[in-house]
Amino acid sequence: MRKVALAASGAAVLLGALDAYVVVGVLTDMVRDLGIAVNQLEQATPIVTGYLLGYVAGMPLLGQLSDRLGRRFVLQVSLLGFLVGSVVTALAADVPVLVLGRVVQGLAGGALLPVTMALVADLWEEHRRSTALGTVGAAQELGSVLGTLYGIGVATLFNALPLFEAWEPQSWRWVFWVNVPLAVIAMVIVQRTVPNTRREVRVDVVGGVLLALALSLLVAALYNPKPAESVLPSWGWPVLAAAFAVLVAFFAWERRAAVKLIDPEGVRWRPFWAVLGVSLAAGAALMVTLVDVELFAQTVLRRDSAAAATLLTRFLVALPIGAVLGGFLAARAGDRWVTFGGLAIASVSYVFIAQWPADVSGWVLTRDLAIAGFGLGLVIAPLSGAVLRVVPAVRHGVASAFVVVARMTGMLVGVAALSAWGLHRFRELTAGLNTPLPFGVDKAEFDRQMAAYQRGLTEALLTEYHEIFLITAVICALGALGSLLLPARRQQTESTSGSLRSTR
C-alpha cells in the first residue's frame, strides 16, 4: 500500500512541477488571447513569476505544517487548492485574474514536494529511504523537463479535436482544465492510501511568513510595467531595500527561534549554502532559456508557437541525458567536479547563443541548445546528492526541498530581473523608431520605410537577447565557481560511512 501512496503522491508532485513550466510553450497564445501586444510583453511576466512565487513561498512552511496536521490532510488541501487555482486560471478573462489563479496553483503545488518527502520518511526505514526519495526527486525533475512540451501537447491536442473547437477556441485554457480530473483522481487515491499520521510539533509560522514576504517583495521590486523609462519601476529600490530588510529579519529570527524551518544541528553550513547558491544559478539559467529561446524563435526567427517549441526540444532532450550521465559521473568523480564541469559547459554555450544572428541556422541552434541543456542537466544529480551528504538523515526531506526552493527562486528572480533588463533595453533601442504609415507616400516608399522599420526592430531584439544570454553565461560561470565549495569526493565517502564529524 505504501508504494501506491508513493505513486499517488509522486504523481501529484509531477503535476505541480509540470505547471511551473507549462505556460512557457503557450505564453504567446495566452497574451494574444488576453489582448497583450507583442511590444508589451512585460505585462505577461507575472503569469510566469506568479506560479513560481507561490511555489517557493509555500514550500518550506507547508511541508513543516504537515508534521502537525498530518500528511494526508495537507496533501488533500494542496490538491484541492491546485484544482481551484487551475479553474480560476482557465476562466481568467484578464491578466490580474490569471495571475491570481497561478499564485494559488503555485502555493498548492509547492506543498506537494516537501510533504511527499516527509511521507517517505514516515513509511520507509532510513536505510531503505534513498530509492523512494530518488523517485520523488525524479518526478520533480521530470516536470521541469516535460512541462513546456506537456503544455504545447495538451493545447495542440484539444485544438485539433472538432468536438471542442467550437466550445473553447482558446486552446491554452485546456492546459488548466485538464488539471481538474487529474487532481480529483489524485485526491481519491491519496485518501485511500496515505495514512494521516500527526505529531505534536510546533511550526515555524513566523519564519515561513518572513521568507515568503521577502520573496514577494523581491519580485514586486523587479516587475516594471513601464520598461521604456527605466530598468526598475519607481518603487523598485525602496521595495528592494524592504525585501533585504525582511530577509535579514528572517535570518535573525531563525537564529533565535526555538522552532526553525531547518534545524541547524549537524548541518555542514558552508557546503549547504554552496549547494543552494549553485542551485539558484542553475535555476536562473534554466528559466531564462525556457522563456527567451522561445521568444527569440517567435520574434526574431518568426516561427509559430509549435515551431518555437520544436526548437526548444533540443535543449529539453539534452537536459535529462545530462542528468543521467551526471549521476553516473558524480558517483565516480564526486559532486564538486561534475557540477563545476556542467556549469562551465553551460556558460560557454550561452556565450555561443549570445552570438546568434537573425538568420541562425538549424545546426548552430541544435549544437548550442544541446550543449546548454547537457551542461545544466549534469548538475541536477550532484546537487541533489551533495545536500544529502551535508545534513543529517532526519533532515533529508526538508534539505531536498530547500534545494528545489533555491532553484525555483533562481528561476523566479532570474526571469524577472533579466526580463526587466531586456525589455528596458528593447524600449531604449527602439525609442527612435517610428512606425511607417501608408499615407502621403507611394507604395514603393512605404515598402522601403517598412523594411527599414522591420530591420530596426530585429536589430533591437537581437541586442536584447544577446545581452540576456551573455548575462546568463556570467551567472553560470559564478555558479561553477561556487561549486568548488561543494564536498570533495573524499569528504563524501567519509560522511556516508559516518566517520566525518559535522562542522558549522
N, C-alpha and C positions, 0 to 999 in steps of 0.2 A: 504493500500500500504506500510505503514511503517513496518508492520510485514513481508511482503515479502522482503523488503530491509534488515531487520534484519536477516531473514533466509538466504539470499544470502551471506551477509557479515559474518555471523556466520559460514556458511559452508566453506567460504574461510579461516577463522581463524582455523577451524578444519583441513583443508587441509595443511595449513602451519605448524600446530603443529604436525600432523602425520609425516611429512617429517623430523622433528627434530629427530625422533626416528626410522624411517623406515629402516635405514641401519643396525641397531643392529642385526636384525634377519637374514639378508642376507650378513653380513660383511665377513664371511669366504668364501662364494661363490664369492664375489667380489674380494677378494685378490687372491683367487685361479685362477680366470679368468684373472686377470691382472698380474699373474706370480710372486706374492709375496710369499716367503717361509714362513712356519709356524713359523720359528725361527727368522723372521724379521718383526714381526707384528708392530714394531714401525713405519714402512713406511705407515701403514694404519691409524695411529692416526689422521692425518689431514682430512681423509674422514669424521670422526665424528665431529671433532672440527671445521672444515671449515664452516659447516652449522650453528653451534651454535654461532660462532664468528660473522658471518654476521647477524644472528638473533638478538643478543643483541646489536650489534653496531648500527644497523639502526633503532631500535625500537623507542628510545626517540625522535630523530631528525625528522624522517619521520612522526611520529604522530603529532608533532608540525607543521610541514610543511603543513599538510592537512588543518590547520586553514587558511593558506594564499592562497593555490592553490585550495582548495575545496576537500571535502571527495571523491566524485565520481572520480575525476581526479587521485588522489593519489591511490585509490583502483584499478583503471584500470591499471595504470602504474605498480603497485606492482604485480598484477595478470599477466600482460604481462612479467615482469621480472622473475616471478616464472616459467612461461611457458618456457622462453628462457633458464633459468638455468636447468630446467628439461631435455630439449633436449640436452644441452651440456653434462650433466651427463650421459644420456642414450647412447650417441655416444662415450663417452670417451674410448680411447684405452690405456691410461696410467694414472698414479696417478695424476700428475700435472693438466691435463685437467679435470679429475674427481673432484678434489678439487676446481678448478675454478668454475665448474658448481654448486657445493654445496654451495660455498660462495655466488654466485649470487642468488641461491634459498633462502638462509638464509636472505640476505639483503631484498629481496622482501617479504618473509614470515614474517619477523619481523615487517614490517609496518602494516600488516593487523590487529593485535590486537589493538594497540592504536587508529588507525583510526576508527575502528568499535566502540570502546568505546566512542570516541568523537561523532560519528554519533548518538549513543544512546542519548547522551546529547542534540544533536540538535533536535531530533524527539520526545522525551518524556519529560513531565513535571517532575520537580525534585522529587515530591512525588510519581511518578509512575515509576521512573527510576530503582529502585533496581532489579525488576524482569528481566528487559531487560539486565542489566549489569550482573546479575547472569547467564543468558542464554549464553552470550558471554564467561564469565569465564568458564562455564561448557564445552563449545566447546573446549576451550584451554586445560582444564584438561583431557577431553575425548581423545584428541590427544595424550597426554602423556601416557595414559593407553593403548590405542589401537595401537599406532604406530608400535611397534615391531611385533605384531600379524598381523597387516594390511600388512606390508611388506612381511612377510612369506606367507600370504594367497594369495596375488597377484602373487608372484613369483611361488608358487606351482600351482595355477590355470592355468596360461599361459604355464607352463612347461608341464602340463598334457594334453593340447589340441593339438591333432595331426595337426590341421591347422597351428599352429605357431611353431611347433617343428623344422622343417627344416629351417624356415626363421630366427629364433633367438634362438639359443640353450642356450645363457646365460640368464637364466630366471630372474635374478635380474634386468636386464635392463627394463623389463616391469613395474617394480615398478615406474619408472620415465616416461616411455612413457604414462602410463595411466593418468598422471597429465595433459597432453596436452588437451584432450577433456574436462576434468573436469574444467580446468582453463577457457577455451573458454565459456563453459556454464555459469560459474560464471560471466564472463565479460558481457555477453549478459543480464543477469538478473540485474546486478548492473547498467548497462547503462539505463535500462528501469525503475528502481525503486528508485535509490538513487539520491536525489537532490544534486546539485553541489554548495552548499552554500559556499560563500567565505567571509572572513573577512579581513579588513585592519590591519593585525597584523605583528609584527616583529618576526623573527625566530632566535633562539639561535644557529646559524650555528657553531660558534666557540666552544661553549660548547659541541655540538654533535660530532664534529670532534675530539676534545681532548679526550672525553670519548671513542670513537671508537679506536683512536690511542693507548690509554693506554691498552685497552683490547687486541688489536692486538700485541703489544709488549710483553705483558704478555704471550700470547700463543706461540709466536715465541721463547721466552726465555725458555719455558718448553719443546719445541719439540726437542728431541735429536735423530738424525739419527744414532748415534753410542753409544748405551747404555752400551756396553761392557767396555767402557773406563771410564765413569763417569755418575752420575745421570743427571747432566745438561750438555748441549753442551759447547764447548769452548767459545761461545758468551753468555752463559746463564746469568752470573752475571752482565756483563755490560748492557745487554738488560733489565734485571730485574730492574736495577738502573734507566735506561731510562724510563721504564714503571712507576715506582714510581714517578719520576720527572714530567712526563706528568700528572699523576693523581693529584699531588699537584697543578700543573698549572690549572687543571680543577676546583678544589675546589676554588682556588684563583680567577679564572675568574667568577665562579658562585656567589662569594660573592660581586663582584663589578659590574657585568654586569647589564645593565638596563633591559634586557630580559633574563630570566633564563629557563632552562629545566623544573624546577618545582619551582613555586613561593613560597617562604617561609612564606608568610603571613598566619597566622592562623594554621600553621603546628606544632604539638607537636613532637619535633625532637627526644627526647630520645626514645619513643616507636616506632617512624617511623624507626629509624636506627636499632632498635632491630628487627622489622619485616623483614627488608632487610637482616640482618645478619643471622637470623634463616632460612629464605628462601634460602639463599646461602648454608647453611649447609645441608638442606633437599635436595636441588638440587644436591649437590655433592654426597650424599649417593644414590640418585635415579639413577644417571647415572652410577656410579661405579657398582651398582647392575645389571643394564641392560646389561652392557658390560662384566663384569668379571664373572658373573654367567654363561652366555652362553659360554664364553671362557673356563671356568672351566669344563663345561659339555663336550665340544668338545675335549679339550686337555688332561684332566685327566680321565674323565669317558668314553672317546672315543665314544661319540654319534654324529650322524649327525646333520645338522642344524635344521631339523624338530623336532628331538627328544630333542635337546637342547632348542628349543623354547617352546616345551611342558613342559619342566621342569620350564621354566621361567613363565609360566602361573600361577603357584601357587602364585607367587609374584604379578602378574598383576591382578589377580582376587581379591586378598585381598585388593589391593590398593583402588579401588572405594568403597568397603564395608567400609573400614576405613574412607574414605572421607564423605560418607553419615552419618555414626554414629558420626563423628567429628563435623559436622554441627549441629546435634541434641544435642550433649552434650555441645557444646560451647554456645548454646542459654540458657542453664541452669546453667552450671558451670563457664562460662567465657572462653575467648580465652586463657588466660595465662596458666591455669592448664591443659586444653586439649592438648595444644601444648607441654607443658612440659612432660605430660604423654606419648604422641605419640613418641617423640624423645627418651625418656628414654626406652620405649619398643623396639624401633628400635635399640638403642645402645646395649641392651642385646642380641638381635637377632644376631647382627653382631659378637658378641663375640662367640656365638654358631657356626655361619657359619665359623669363623676362626679356628675351631677345626675339620672341616670335614676331614675324612680320604679319601684315594684314592678309597675305596670301600663303600662310604657313601650310606646308604640305602634309599629307597623311602620315608619311614615315616619321617626320620630325615630331608630330603630335603623339604618335604611338610611342616613340622612343622616350620622350621626355616625361610623359604622363606615367608610363610604365615604371620608369626609374623612380619617380616621386612616390608612387604607390608602394613599390617594393621597399624603398627605404623606410617609409613610415610604418609599413607592416612589420619590418624587422624588430621594431621597438616594443610591440604590444606584449609579447610573451615575457621578455626580460623584465619589463617594468612590473608586470603582474607578479612575477616570481620574486623580484627584489624586495617588494614591500612585505611579502610574507616572511622573508628571512630577517627582517629588522624589527618585527613586532612579535610579541608572544602569541602563541597559538590561539589563546582565548579571544584575541582581538583581530583575528584574520578577517572576519566578515566586515567589520567597520573600517579596517585599514584598506581593504579592497574597494570599499565604497568611496573612500576618500580619494583613491587614485582616479576613479571614474569622475568624482566631483572636480578634481583638478583638471582632467582632460576636458570635461564639458565647460568648465569655467574658461579654459583657454579658447575653446570654440566660441563661447559667448562673447568674451572680450575681444578676441581676435577679429571676428567678423564685424562686430560693432565698431571697433576702432579703425580698422582698415577700410571699412565701408565709408566711415565718416571722412577719412583722409581722401580716399579715391573719389568720392562724389564731390568733395570740395575742389579737388584738382580738376575734375572734369568741368565744373562750372567756371573755374578760373580760365581754363584753356579755351572754352567756347564763348567767353564773355563778348568777344569781338565778332562773333559770327552772327549774321543776320539772315533769317530765313527768306530766301528769294520769293517774290510774288509775281504771278504771271500777268501783271498789269503794266501797261505803258512800255513794254518791251516785246520784240518779236520772239517767236518760238526758239530760234537758234540761240539768241542771247539768254533767254530764260534757261534753256538746257545747259548752257555754259555756266551760268551762275549756280544752278542746282548741282552740277557736277563738282564745282569748287566747294560748295557748301558740304556736300557729302564727304569729300576728301578731308575737309577740316574736321568734321565730326569723327571720322575714322582715325585721324591722327591724334585727336584728343583722347579717344577711347584707348588707343594703343599706349599712349603715355601713361594714362591712368593705370591700366593693367600691368604695364612693365614695372611701374613703381611699387605697386602692391606686391607683385611676386618677388621683387628684389628685397623688400622688407621681410617677406616670408622666408627667403633664403637666410637672412640675418637671424631671424628667430630660430630657425633650425640649427644654425651654427652655434648660437648661445645654448640651445638645448644639448648639443653634442658636448660642449664644454662642461655643462652641468652634470652630464652622465659620468664624468670622471670621478665624481664623488660617490657613485654607487659602490656597493660592496665588491671587493675583489673576489676572484674565484676561491682563493684560499679561505677568506673570511666566510663565504657562503657555505663551504663544506663543513667548516668548524661549527658554524651556527646551527646547521642542520643536525649535526651529531650531538649538539648540546654542550660542547666544550668551550664555546666562546661566551664570555660573560657580556651581558648588555651594558652599554655605557650611555651616558647622556652628554 
